[in-house]
C-alpha cells in the first residue's frame, strides 16, 4: 500500500505548495512560521508525527529561506520518506571555484540537504545536481511556459534568448510550440551592464518573446529589447522561469518597452502568472 503524501510548504513557497497539493489531491500540512526577537527562525508542523511521506516545497532565494528549509526537513524526521522540492535553488551560479580560496557555495549548501529525493526546476547549472547526497532531478518548465505563449495569439511569434547560455531553454519552448527561435550575442561589462549585439535575425513586424532562466536586475532583457526594437520588432514580451527581479527590475523592463512580463511561480512575485505545480505534481507521481 502506498504511503499517503503530505505537502509541506516552506515559508517562501506557500502558494506553489498549495497548488501542488491541489494538483495531487493530497494533504497540505498546517505549518506555523515565526521569528524570534533576535532574528532566529521558528517553525512547527501540526501533526508531524502522523506524516508518512513528506514532500517539502521551498525555494531558497535568501539565506533565511535556506534555514527554513533545513528546519522543515528536521521537523519531518519521523516520516518514512522525505522528498525535497527546491523550485529556485539560490547560489546555483556559484557552482565552481573561479579564484583560489573561494567557497563552492552551491556544493556547500546542497550537501546539507538530507532527503530521499531532490527536485529542482531549471537549475542554473546542471552540475550542481551532483552535489546533493540524494538523487536529484531537474524539471524543465520550458514547455509550460510555451503553453502560455501559445495561448497569447501572437503575430508571427519568435522566441529569443538574450545570450547563448539560454538557448537550450528557448529551444525547448520553441520546439514545443513549433515556432522560430534564436539567441543574441552578449558581452557582460559589469554586474549590471551588458552589451547585446543583434545577430542576423528577421524580427521585423514580428511579436518577440525574450526568454531566460533567471531575470535578476533586468539589464540584459532591457538591452535585448532595445536591440529588437531597433530591428523593427512589433511587440516584445519577457518571460523567465525564476523572477528574482531585484530592486527596480520590473520598472526597468517596462521602461525599456516590454509589453508584459511573465514568469513561473518558482518565486512568488506579482508577475508569477505561470504555475509549475502540475510539472512538480507529475514528477512526484512518476517517482512514487
N, C-alpha and C positions, 0 to 999 in steps of 0.2 A: 504493500500500500504506500502510495506516495505521500510524503510529508506535506502538510499544508504550508503555503507560503505566507509570510508576513512581510509587508513592505515597511522598512524603517527609514524615515526621512531624516537626513541631516538638516541642520539649520538653514543651509543655503539652497536647498533643492526641494522645498516643500510643495510647490505647485507641480513640478515634474513628478515627484513621488506619488502625489495624489492621482495624477493621470495614469501612471504605470499601474497603480493598484486597480484603477477602474478598468484599464485595458485587460488586466489579468483576472478581474473579478475576484480579487483576494483581499485579505485583511490588511488595513492600513493602521499601523500601530499608533497609539497615543503617546506622544513624547513631549516632555517638558524641557525647554531650554531656558537658562538664565545666566546671569553674570554676577559674580561676587563684586563687592565694592573695590577690591584690589585688581579687578580685571580678569580674574580666573574664571574659566567657563565651567558650567554645571549642566548635567542633563540626567534625565531619568526616563526610562521606558516603562510605561504601565504594563503589567502582565508579562514582563520579560521572561519569567521562569516558564511560561507556557508556550513560548515560541519554539517551533521545531526547525523551521527553515527560514532564516532571516536573509532578506535582500536589502542591503543598506544602499541608499542613494544619496550621494553628497558630492557636489563639486567643490574644488579646493582653490578658489581664486585668491584667497587670503590665508595668512598663516593661522589665524584663529579658526578658519574653516577646516584646516587640517587637524588642529587639536580636537575639534568637534567630531571629526571622522574617527579619530583614534579612540575617543571616549565612547562613541557609539559601538564600535567593534568590541570594545571591552565589556560594555553593558550587555552584549549578546553572547557572553561566554558560555552560557548553558545551552545554547541552541545546538542541534545536531549538525547543522550546516550553515555557513555564513558566506554569502556571496556579496561582493562589494562592487557597486557601480559608481565610477567616478566620471561623470559626463564631461567635465572640464578638469583636466589634471594640471594644476599650476606647477611651475618650474620645469615643464617638459622641454623648454628651449635650452635649459642648462643640462644637456644630456651627455656632455663630454668635457674634458679638461682642455680649455683653449690656451691657458697660460699655466706655467708651473705654480703649484701651490693652490690652485683653485679647487673648490669643492665641486664634485659632480652632484649637484643638488637633486636632480631627478633620481639618481641612484640612491642617495641618502634617504629620500622620502619614500620611494617605492619600497625600500627594504623594511620599512616599519609596518607595512600592511600585512596583517595576519588574516588570511581568508582561504576559502576553498576554491574560489574563482573570482577573478577581477575582470571587469568590463570597463573600457574607456570608449569615448566617441571621438573619432578623428583626432587622435592624439597628435601633437605637433611633430613628433619624431617617433616612428615605429620602433626604433632601437630601445626606447625606454621600456617597452613591454618585457624585455629580457631581465630587467632589474627587479621585477616582482618575484617573490618566492612562490606565489601561487600561479597556476596557468592564467594567462592574460589574453583577452580577446579585444581587438579594437573594432568597433562598429562603424560602418560608413553611412553617414547621414546624407550624402550627396543625392541619392535617389529620392529621398523625402523632400529635399529642397527642390529637386527637379519637378516633383509633382506640383509644388506650389507655383513654380514658374509656368508650368503648363496651363494652370488654371487662370493665368493672368491675361490670356488672349493678346499677346504682344505682336507687334508688327514686324515680320521677318526677323525674329529674335536671334541673337548671338550671345554666347556666354564667354566672358573674357577673364582670364586670370591676371592679376596685377604683376605677377612675376612667374618665372618658370617653376618655382617651388610649389605653386598651387595647381599646376597643370593636371596632375592625376585626379585631383578632386573635381576640377572643372570637366575633365574628360568623362568622368563617371556620371556626372549630372547631364552633360550634353548628349552622351550616347543613350542614356535612359530616355531622353526627350526626342532624340533624332534631329538635333539642331547643330549649327556650326559652333566651333569654339576655337580659341587661340589664346596666346599669352603676350604680355608686354615684356619689354626688357628693362629691368630695374637695376639702378646703382644706388646703394644706400650711402648718403653723405654724412648722416649723423643719426642719433637715436630717433629723431622725429622727421628729418628731412631726407627726401629721396629724389632721384632723377629718373623719370619714366620716359623711355623712348618708344614711340609708336612703331610697330612693325608694319609691313605692307599688308594691312588687312582692310577689307572693304566694309566699313561700318556706315557709310553714307545713307541716311534715311532709315536706318535700322534701329530698333529698340535693343539696347545692350544691357546685359546683366553682368556686373563685375562680381566675381565670386572668390572668396578666400576662406581659409580655415578660421583665422582669428582677425578681428578688427579691433585694434587697440587705440592708438591715437587718431586714426583716420587719415593720417598723412598720405599713405600710399594710395588709398582709394580716392582721395581728393585729387591727387596729381593725375591718377589714371583717368578720372572723369574729365579733367581739363584737356588731356590729350585726345580723348574720344570726341569731345565737343569740337575741338579744332578740326577733327577729321570728318565732321558732319553727321555724327550720331544723332538720332532723333531723341529718344528718351533714354536716360541712363538710371539704372537701379543698382543697389548694392545689396549683396546677401553674404552671409557667413554662417559658419557653424557656431562659433563662440563669440558672442558680443561682449568683449571686455569693455570697450568704449570708455576709456578713462577721460577725465576732465571734460573738455568741451568737444569731444569727438563727434557727437551727434550734430551739434550746431555746425561744426566744420564740414561735415558731409553734406548737410542740406545747403550750406552756403556755397559749396562747390558746384551745385546744380543737380545733385542726386534727387531723383523723383520720389524714391521710397527706400527705406532700409528694412530688410527682412532678415531675421536671424532665428535660430532654433532656441529652444528653452533649456539648453545645457546650462545657461546662466539666465537668471530671471530678470530680464530687463524689459523696458517698455516696447522694444522692437522685437521681442521674442514671440513671433507670431506663427512659428512652425514647430510643431511638437515632435520630439524624438521618442515619445512614450511608447508608441507602437513598435518602433525599432527595438527598444530595450525589452519590451514585453515578449516579443518574438524570440529574442536571443535567450531569455530565461526559459521560455517554454521548450526551446530546442535542446538546451543543456540539461533540463530537468530529468 
